[in-house]
């Protein structure tokens, strides 16, 4: 999933833009992307339910 959603077709000239984009991707993945394996919740929502 990571390879197809984030990496595929992208090139980063330096490490700095890669780190910035990766941080944005992880934030989106954890807070906005729903996951079927988590009963169609985001990871953050799922974690809140289990606490």
C-alpha distance matrix in Angstrom:
0.0 3.8 5.4 5.3 5.9 8.1 9.5 10.1 13.7 14.6 17.4 19.0 22.7 23.1 21.4 22.5 20.4 17.3 18.2 19.0 15.8 13.7 16.0 15.7 11.9 12.3 15.2 13.6 10.7 13.5 16.2 15.2 11.9 13.1 11.6 13.2 13.6 15.5 17.9 16.2 16.9 15.2 15.1 18.3 20.0 19.3 20.7 23.7 24.5 24.5 26.9
3.8 0.0 3.8 5.6 5.3 5.5 6.8 8.7 12.3 12.3 14.7 15.7 19.4 19.5 17.7 18.8 16.9 13.6 14.4 15.5 12.6 10.2 12.8 12.9 9.3 9.8 13.2 12.2 9.7 12.7 15.5 15.0 12.4 14.4 13.5 15.8 16.0 17.3 20.0 18.3 18.2 15.8 15.3 18.0 20.3 19.9 20.8 23.7 25.1 25.0 27.0
5.4 3.8 0.0 3.8 5.7 5.6 4.8 5.7 9.5 10.2 12.5 14.3 17.9 18.6 17.3 19.0 16.9 13.7 15.3 16.7 13.6 11.8 15.1 15.2 11.8 13.0 16.3 15.2 13.2 16.3 19.0 18.2 15.6 17.6 16.6 18.6 18.9 20.6 23.1 21.4 21.6 19.4 19.0 21.8 24.0 23.6 24.5 27.5 28.8 28.7 30.7
5.3 5.6 3.8 0.0 3.8 5.9 6.2 5.2 8.7 10.3 13.5 15.7 19.4 20.6 19.7 21.0 18.4 15.6 17.5 18.1 14.6 13.5 16.6 15.8 12.4 14.2 17.0 15.1 13.3 16.8 18.9 17.4 14.5 16.4 15.8 17.4 18.4 20.3 22.3 20.1 20.9 19.0 19.4 22.1 24.0 23.7 25.2 27.9 28.9 29.3 31.5
5.9 5.3 5.7 3.8 0.0 3.8 6.4 6.8 9.6 10.2 13.5 15.1 18.9 19.8 18.8 19.3 16.6 14.1 15.6 15.6 12.0 11.2 13.8 12.5 9.1 11.3 13.7 11.5 10.2 13.9 15.6 14.0 11.5 14.0 14.1 16.3 17.6 18.9 20.8 18.3 18.5 16.3 17.0 19.4 21.3 21.6 23.0 25.4 26.7 27.4 29.4
8.1 5.5 5.6 5.9 3.8 0.0 3.8 6.1 8.5 7.8 10.6 11.7 15.5 16.1 15.0 15.6 12.9 10.3 12.0 12.3 8.8 8.0 11.2 10.4 7.3 9.9 12.6 11.2 10.5 14.0 15.9 15.0 13.1 16.1 16.4 19.1 20.0 20.9 23.2 20.8 20.4 17.7 17.9 19.9 22.3 22.7 23.6 26.0 27.8 28.3 29.9
9.5 6.8 4.8 6.2 6.4 3.8 0.0 3.8 6.3 5.6 8.0 9.7 13.4 14.4 13.7 15.2 12.8 9.8 12.3 13.4 10.2 9.5 13.2 13.1 10.5 12.7 15.8 14.8 14.0 17.3 19.5 18.7 16.8 19.6 19.5 21.9 22.5 23.7 26.2 24.0 23.8 21.2 21.0 23.1 25.7 25.9 26.5 29.2 30.9 31.2 32.8
10.1 8.7 5.7 5.2 6.8 6.1 3.8 0.0 3.8 5.6 8.7 11.6 15.0 16.8 16.7 18.3 15.6 13.1 15.9 16.7 13.4 13.1 16.7 16.1 13.4 15.9 18.7 17.2 16.3 19.8 21.8 20.5 18.2 20.7 20.5 22.5 23.4 25.1 27.2 24.9 25.2 23.0 23.2 25.6 27.8 27.9 29.0 31.6 33.1 33.4 35.3
13.7 12.3 9.5 8.7 9.6 8.5 6.3 3.8 0.0 3.8 6.9 10.3 13.4 15.8 16.6 18.0 15.1 13.3 16.7 17.1 13.9 14.6 18.2 17.3 15.2 18.2 20.6 19.1 18.8 22.4 24.0 22.5 20.7 23.4 23.6 25.6 26.9 28.3 30.3 27.7 28.0 25.7 26.2 28.3 30.5 30.9 32.0 34.4 36.0 36.6 38.4
14.6 12.3 10.2 10.3 10.2 7.8 5.6 5.6 3.8 0.0 3.8 6.7 10.0 12.3 13.0 14.3 11.3 9.8 13.3 13.7 10.8 11.9 15.4 14.8 13.4 16.4 18.7 17.7 17.9 21.3 22.8 21.8 20.4 23.5 24.0 26.5 27.5 28.6 30.8 28.2 28.0 25.3 25.5 27.2 29.7 30.4 31.1 33.4 35.4 35.9 37.4
17.4 14.7 12.5 13.5 13.5 10.6 8.0 8.7 6.9 3.8 0.0 3.8 6.5 9.1 10.6 12.3 9.9 8.7 12.5 13.4 11.4 12.6 16.0 16.1 15.2 17.9 20.3 19.9 20.2 23.4 25.0 24.4 23.3 26.5 27.0 29.6 30.4 31.3 33.7 31.3 30.8 27.9 27.8 29.3 32.0 32.7 33.1 35.4 37.6 38.0 39.2
19.0 15.7 14.3 15.7 15.1 11.7 9.7 11.6 10.3 6.7 3.8 0.0 3.8 5.6 7.1 8.6 6.5 5.9 9.7 10.7 9.6 11.1 14.1 14.7 14.6 17.0 19.2 19.4 20.1 22.8 24.4 24.3 23.6 27.1 27.7 30.6 31.2 31.8 34.4 32.0 31.1 27.8 27.5 28.6 31.6 32.5 32.5 34.7 37.1 37.5 38.3
22.7 19.4 17.9 19.4 18.9 15.5 13.4 15.0 13.4 10.0 6.5 3.8 0.0 3.8 7.1 8.6 7.6 8.3 11.5 12.6 12.4 14.0 16.7 17.4 17.9 20.1 22.1 22.6 23.5 26.1 27.6 27.6 27.2 30.7 31.4 34.4 34.9 35.4 38.0 35.6 34.6 31.3 30.8 31.7 34.8 35.8 35.6 37.7 40.3 40.6 41.2
23.1 19.5 18.6 20.6 19.8 16.1 14.4 16.8 15.8 12.3 9.1 5.6 3.8 0.0 3.8 5.6 6.3 6.9 9.2 10.8 11.6 12.8 15.0 16.4 17.2 18.9 20.9 22.0 22.9 25.0 26.6 27.1 27.0 30.5 31.2 34.3 34.5 34.7 37.6 35.4 34.1 30.6 29.7 30.4 33.7 34.7 34.1 36.1 39.0 39.1 39.4
21.4 17.7 17.3 19.7 18.8 15.0 13.7 16.7 16.6 13.0 10.6 7.1 7.1 3.8 0.0 3.8 5.8 5.2 6.2 8.7 10.1 10.4 12.3 14.4 15.2 16.3 18.3 19.9 20.6 22.3 24.2 25.1 25.0 28.4 28.9 32.2 32.1 32.1 35.2 33.2 31.6 28.1 26.9 27.5 31.0 31.8 30.9 33.1 36.0 35.9 36.1
22.5 18.8 19.0 21.0 19.3 15.6 15.2 18.3 18.0 14.3 12.3 8.6 8.6 5.6 3.8 0.0 3.8 5.4 5.2 6.3 8.7 9.9 10.8 12.6 14.3 15.5 16.8 18.6 19.9 21.4 22.7 23.8 24.2 27.8 28.8 32.2 32.4 32.0 34.9 32.7 30.9 27.2 26.3 26.3 29.8 31.0 30.1 31.9 35.0 35.2 35.2
20.4 16.9 16.9 18.4 16.6 12.9 12.8 15.6 15.1 11.3 9.9 6.5 7.6 6.3 5.8 3.8 0.0 3.8 5.5 5.1 6.1 8.4 9.9 10.6 12.1 14.2 15.4 16.5 18.0 20.0 21.1 21.6 22.0 25.6 26.8 30.2 30.7 30.5 33.2 30.7 29.1 25.5 25.0 25.3 28.5 29.9 29.5 31.2 34.1 34.6 34.9
17.3 13.6 13.7 15.6 14.1 10.3 9.8 13.1 13.3 9.8 8.7 5.9 8.3 6.9 5.2 5.4 3.8 0.0 3.8 5.5 5.2 5.9 8.5 9.9 10.3 12.1 14.2 15.2 16.0 18.1 19.8 20.3 20.2 23.6 24.4 27.6 27.9 27.9 30.8 28.6 27.1 23.6 22.9 23.6 26.9 27.8 27.4 29.5 32.2 32.5 33.0
18.2 14.4 15.3 17.5 15.6 12.0 12.3 15.9 16.7 13.3 12.5 9.7 11.5 9.2 6.2 5.2 5.5 3.8 0.0 3.8 5.6 5.1 6.1 8.7 9.8 10.5 12.3 14.2 15.1 16.5 18.2 19.4 19.6 23.0 23.8 27.3 27.3 26.9 29.9 27.8 26.0 22.3 21.2 21.5 25.0 26.0 25.1 27.1 30.0 30.2 30.3
19.0 15.5 16.7 18.1 15.6 12.3 13.4 16.7 17.1 13.7 13.4 10.7 12.6 10.8 8.7 6.3 5.1 5.5 3.8 0.0 3.8 5.5 5.2 6.4 8.7 10.1 10.8 12.5 14.3 15.7 16.6 17.6 18.4 22.0 23.4 27.0 27.4 26.7 29.4 27.1 25.0 21.4 20.7 20.6 23.9 25.5 24.8 26.3 29.4 30.0 30.1
15.8 12.6 13.6 14.6 12.0 8.8 10.2 13.4 13.9 10.8 11.4 9.6 12.4 11.6 10.1 8.7 6.1 5.2 5.6 3.8 0.0 3.8 5.4 5.1 6.1 8.7 9.9 10.5 12.1 14.3 15.3 15.6 15.9 19.6 20.9 24.4 25.1 24.7 27.2 24.7 23.1 19.6 19.3 19.7 22.8 24.2 24.1 25.8 28.5 29.2 29.8
13.7 10.2 11.8 13.5 11.2 8.0 9.5 13.1 14.6 11.9 12.6 11.1 14.0 12.8 10.4 9.9 8.4 5.9 5.1 5.5 3.8 0.0 3.8 5.4 5.0 6.2 8.5 9.8 10.3 12.2 14.1 14.9 14.7 18.1 18.9 22.4 22.6 22.3 25.1 23.0 21.3 17.8 17.0 17.7 21.0 21.9 21.6 23.7 26.3 26.7 27.3
16.0 12.8 15.1 16.6 13.8 11.2 13.2 16.7 18.2 15.4 16.0 14.1 16.7 15.0 12.3 10.8 9.9 8.5 6.1 5.2 5.4 3.8 0.0 3.8 5.4 5.2 6.2 8.6 9.8 10.7 12.1 13.7 14.4 17.8 18.9 22.6 22.7 21.8 24.6 22.5 20.3 16.6 15.6 15.6 19.0 20.3 19.6 21.3 24.3 24.8 25.0
15.7 12.9 15.2 15.8 12.5 10.4 13.1 16.1 17.3 14.8 16.1 14.7 17.4 16.4 14.4 12.6 10.6 9.9 8.7 6.4 5.1 5.4 3.8 0.0 3.8 5.5 5.1 6.2 8.5 10.1 10.5 11.3 12.3 16.0 17.8 21.4 22.2 21.2 23.6 21.0 18.9 15.3 15.3 15.2 18.1 19.9 19.8 21.2 24.0 25.0 25.4
11.9 9.3 11.8 12.4 9.1 7.3 10.5 13.4 15.2 13.4 15.2 14.6 17.9 17.2 15.2 14.3 12.1 10.3 9.8 8.7 6.1 5.0 5.4 3.8 0.0 3.8 5.4 5.1 5.9 8.5 9.9 10.1 10.0 13.5 14.9 18.4 19.1 18.6 21.1 18.6 17.0 13.5 13.5 14.3 17.1 18.4 18.7 20.6 22.9 23.8 24.8
12.3 9.8 13.0 14.2 11.3 9.9 12.7 15.9 18.2 16.4 17.9 17.0 20.1 18.9 16.3 15.5 14.2 12.1 10.5 10.1 8.7 6.2 5.2 5.5 3.8 0.0 3.8 5.4 5.0 6.1 8.4 9.8 9.8 12.9 13.8 17.4 17.5 16.6 19.5 17.5 15.5 11.9 10.9 11.6 14.8 15.8 15.6 17.7 20.2 20.7 21.5
15.2 13.2 16.3 17.0 13.7 12.6 15.8 18.7 20.6 18.7 20.3 19.2 22.1 20.9 18.3 16.8 15.4 14.2 12.3 10.8 9.9 8.5 6.2 5.1 5.4 3.8 0.0 3.8 5.5 5.4 5.9 7.9 9.4 12.5 14.3 18.1 18.5 16.9 19.4 17.2 14.6 10.9 10.5 10.1 13.1 14.9 14.7 16.0 18.8 19.9 20.4
13.6 12.2 15.2 15.1 11.5 11.2 14.8 17.2 19.1 17.7 19.9 19.4 22.6 22.0 19.9 18.6 16.5 15.2 14.2 12.5 10.5 9.8 8.6 6.2 5.1 5.4 3.8 0.0 3.8 5.5 5.3 5.2 6.4 10.0 12.2 15.9 17.0 15.7 17.7 15.0 13.0 9.5 10.3 10.6 12.9 14.8 15.5 16.8 19.1 20.5 21.5
10.7 9.7 13.2 13.3 10.2 10.5 14.0 16.3 18.8 17.9 20.2 20.1 23.5 22.9 20.6 19.9 18.0 16.0 15.1 14.3 12.1 10.3 9.8 8.5 5.9 5.0 5.5 3.8 0.0 3.8 5.8 5.9 4.9 8.0 9.3 13.0 13.7 12.8 15.2 12.8 11.1 7.8 8.0 9.5 11.8 12.8 13.7 15.7 17.6 18.6 20.1
13.5 12.7 16.3 16.8 13.9 14.0 17.3 19.8 22.4 21.3 23.4 22.8 26.1 25.0 22.3 21.4 20.0 18.1 16.5 15.7 14.3 12.2 10.7 10.1 8.5 6.1 5.4 5.5 3.8 0.0 3.8 6.1 6.4 8.4 9.6 13.3 13.4 11.6 14.2 12.4 9.8 6.1 5.2 5.9 8.8 9.9 10.3 12.2 14.4 15.3 16.5
16.2 15.5 19.0 18.9 15.6 15.9 19.5 21.8 24.0 22.8 25.0 24.4 27.6 26.6 24.2 22.7 21.1 19.8 18.2 16.6 15.3 14.1 12.1 10.5 9.9 8.4 5.9 5.3 5.8 3.8 0.0 3.8 6.3 8.3 10.8 14.3 15.2 12.8 14.6 12.3 9.3 5.8 6.7 5.8 7.8 10.2 11.0 11.7 14.0 15.8 16.7
15.2 15.0 18.2 17.4 14.0 15.0 18.7 20.5 22.5 21.8 24.4 24.3 27.6 27.1 25.1 23.8 21.6 20.3 19.4 17.6 15.6 14.9 13.7 11.3 10.1 9.8 7.9 5.2 5.9 6.1 3.8 0.0 3.8 6.3 9.6 13.0 14.7 12.8 14.0 10.9 8.8 6.0 8.6 8.7 9.5 11.8 13.5 14.2 15.8 18.0 19.4
11.9 12.4 15.6 14.5 11.5 13.1 16.8 18.2 20.7 20.4 23.3 23.6 27.2 27.0 25.0 24.2 22.0 20.2 19.6 18.4 15.9 14.7 14.4 12.3 10.0 9.8 9.4 6.4 4.9 6.4 6.3 3.8 0.0 3.8 6.5 9.9 11.8 10.8 12.1 9.0 7.9 5.6 8.1 9.8 10.5 11.7 13.8 15.3 16.4 18.1 20.1
13.1 14.4 17.6 16.4 14.0 16.1 19.6 20.7 23.4 23.5 26.5 27.1 30.7 30.5 28.4 27.8 25.6 23.6 23.0 22.0 19.6 18.1 17.8 16.0 13.5 12.9 12.5 10.0 8.0 8.4 8.3 6.3 3.8 0.0 3.8 6.7 9.0 7.8 8.5 5.2 4.9 4.4 7.5 9.7 9.3 9.7 12.7 14.1 14.4 16.1 18.7
11.6 13.5 16.6 15.8 14.1 16.4 19.5 20.5 23.6 24.0 27.0 27.7 31.4 31.2 28.9 28.8 26.8 24.4 23.8 23.4 20.9 18.9 18.9 17.8 14.9 13.8 14.3 12.2 9.3 9.6 10.8 9.6 6.5 3.8 0.0 3.8 5.4 5.3 6.8 4.9 5.8 6.0 7.5 10.8 10.5 9.5 12.4 14.7 14.4 15.4 18.3
13.2 15.8 18.6 17.4 16.3 19.1 21.9 22.5 25.6 26.5 29.6 30.6 34.4 34.3 32.2 32.2 30.2 27.6 27.3 27.0 24.4 22.4 22.6 21.4 18.4 17.4 18.1 15.9 13.0 13.3 14.3 13.0 9.9 6.7 3.8 0.0 3.8 5.3 5.3 4.6 7.4 9.2 10.5 13.8 12.8 11.2 14.4 16.6 15.4 16.3 19.7
13.6 16.0 18.9 18.4 17.6 20.0 22.5 23.4 26.9 27.5 30.4 31.2 34.9 34.5 32.1 32.4 30.7 27.9 27.3 27.4 25.1 22.6 22.7 22.2 19.1 17.5 18.5 17.0 13.7 13.4 15.2 14.7 11.8 9.0 5.4 3.8 0.0 3.8 5.6 6.9 8.5 9.9 9.9 13.4 12.8 10.2 12.9 15.6 14.4 14.3 17.8
15.5 17.3 20.6 20.3 18.9 20.9 23.7 25.1 28.3 28.6 31.3 31.8 35.4 34.7 32.1 32.0 30.5 27.9 26.9 26.7 24.7 22.3 21.8 21.2 18.6 16.6 16.9 15.7 12.8 11.6 12.8 12.8 10.8 7.8 5.3 5.3 3.8 0.0 3.8 5.4 5.6 7.2 7.2 10.2 9.1 6.5 9.5 11.9 10.7 11.0 14.4
17.9 20.0 23.1 22.3 20.8 23.2 26.2 27.2 30.3 30.8 33.7 34.4 38.0 37.6 35.2 34.9 33.2 30.8 29.9 29.4 27.2 25.1 24.6 23.6 21.1 19.5 19.4 17.7 15.2 14.2 14.6 14.0 12.1 8.5 6.8 5.3 5.6 3.8 0.0 3.8 5.6 8.8 10.0 12.4 10.2 8.2 11.7 13.2 11.2 12.3 15.8
16.2 18.3 21.4 20.1 18.3 20.8 24.0 24.9 27.7 28.2 31.3 32.0 35.6 35.4 33.2 32.7 30.7 28.6 27.8 27.1 24.7 23.0 22.5 21.0 18.6 17.5 17.2 15.0 12.8 12.4 12.3 10.9 9.0 5.2 4.9 4.6 6.9 5.4 3.8 0.0 3.8 6.8 9.3 11.6 9.6 8.9 12.6 13.8 12.6 14.4 17.5
16.9 18.2 21.6 20.9 18.5 20.4 23.8 25.2 28.0 28.0 30.8 31.1 34.6 34.1 31.6 30.9 29.1 27.1 26.0 25.0 23.1 21.3 20.3 18.9 17.0 15.5 14.6 13.0 11.1 9.8 9.3 8.8 7.9 4.9 5.8 7.4 8.5 5.6 5.6 3.8 0.0 3.8 6.4 8.0 5.9 5.9 9.4 10.4 9.8 11.9 14.7
15.2 15.8 19.4 19.0 16.3 17.7 21.2 23.0 25.7 25.3 27.9 27.8 31.3 30.6 28.1 27.2 25.5 23.6 22.3 21.4 19.6 17.8 16.6 15.3 13.5 11.9 10.9 9.5 7.8 6.1 5.8 6.0 5.6 4.4 6.0 9.2 9.9 7.2 8.8 6.8 3.8 0.0 3.8 5.4 5.2 6.1 8.6 10.0 10.8 12.5 14.6
15.1 15.3 19.0 19.4 17.0 17.9 21.0 23.2 26.2 25.5 27.8 27.5 30.8 29.7 26.9 26.3 25.0 22.9 21.2 20.7 19.3 17.0 15.6 15.3 13.5 10.9 10.5 10.3 8.0 5.2 6.7 8.6 8.1 7.5 7.5 10.5 9.9 7.2 10.0 9.3 6.4 3.8 0.0 3.8 5.5 5.0 6.1 8.6 9.9 10.7 12.5
18.3 18.0 21.8 22.1 19.4 19.9 23.1 25.6 28.3 27.2 29.3 28.6 31.7 30.4 27.5 26.3 25.3 23.6 21.5 20.6 19.7 17.7 15.6 15.2 14.3 11.6 10.1 10.6 9.5 5.9 5.8 8.7 9.8 9.7 10.8 13.8 13.4 10.2 12.4 11.6 8.0 5.4 3.8 0.0 3.8 5.4 5.2 6.3 8.8 10.1 11.0
20.0 20.3 24.0 24.0 21.3 22.3 25.7 27.8 30.5 29.7 32.0 31.6 34.8 33.7 31.0 29.8 28.5 26.9 25.0 23.9 22.8 21.0 19.0 18.1 17.1 14.8 13.1 12.9 11.8 8.8 7.8 9.5 10.5 9.3 10.5 12.8 12.8 9.1 10.2 9.6 5.9 5.2 5.5 3.8 0.0 3.8 5.5 5.1 6.4 8.9 10.3
19.3 19.9 23.6 23.7 21.6 22.7 25.9 27.9 30.9 30.4 32.7 32.5 35.8 34.7 31.8 31.0 29.9 27.8 26.0 25.5 24.2 21.9 20.3 19.9 18.4 15.8 14.9 14.8 12.8 9.9 10.2 11.8 11.7 9.7 9.5 11.2 10.2 6.5 8.2 8.9 5.9 6.1 5.0 5.4 3.8 0.0 3.8 5.4 5.2 6.5 9.0
20.7 20.8 24.5 25.2 23.0 23.6 26.5 29.0 32.0 31.1 33.1 32.5 35.6 34.1 30.9 30.1 29.5 27.4 25.1 24.8 24.1 21.6 19.6 19.8 18.7 15.6 14.7 15.5 13.7 10.3 11.0 13.5 13.8 12.7 12.4 14.4 12.9 9.5 11.7 12.6 9.4 8.6 6.1 5.2 5.5 3.8 0.0 3.8 5.4 5.2 6.5
23.7 23.7 27.5 27.9 25.4 26.0 29.2 31.6 34.4 33.4 35.4 34.7 37.7 36.1 33.1 31.9 31.2 29.5 27.1 26.3 25.8 23.7 21.3 21.2 20.6 17.7 16.0 16.8 15.7 12.2 11.7 14.2 15.3 14.1 14.7 16.6 15.6 11.9 13.2 13.8 10.4 10.0 8.6 6.3 5.1 5.4 3.8 0.0 3.8 5.5 5.5
24.5 25.1 28.8 28.9 26.7 27.8 30.9 33.1 36.0 35.4 37.6 37.1 40.3 39.0 36.0 35.0 34.1 32.2 30.0 29.4 28.5 26.3 24.3 24.0 22.9 20.2 18.8 19.1 17.6 14.4 14.0 15.8 16.4 14.4 14.4 15.4 14.4 10.7 11.2 12.6 9.8 10.8 9.9 8.8 6.4 5.2 5.4 3.8 0.0 3.8 5.6
24.5 25.0 28.7 29.3 27.4 28.3 31.2 33.4 36.6 35.9 38.0 37.5 40.6 39.1 35.9 35.2 34.6 32.5 30.2 30.0 29.2 26.7 24.8 25.0 23.8 20.7 19.9 20.5 18.6 15.3 15.8 18.0 18.1 16.1 15.4 16.3 14.3 11.0 12.3 14.4 11.9 12.5 10.7 10.1 8.9 6.5 5.2 5.5 3.8 0.0 3.8
26.9 27.0 30.7 31.5 29.4 29.9 32.8 35.3 38.4 37.4 39.2 38.3 41.2 39.4 36.1 35.2 34.9 33.0 30.3 30.1 29.8 27.3 25.0 25.4 24.8 21.5 20.4 21.5 20.1 16.5 16.7 19.4 20.1 18.7 18.3 19.7 17.8 14.4 15.8 17.5 14.7 14.6 12.5 11.0 10.3 9.0 6.5 5.5 5.6 3.8 0.0
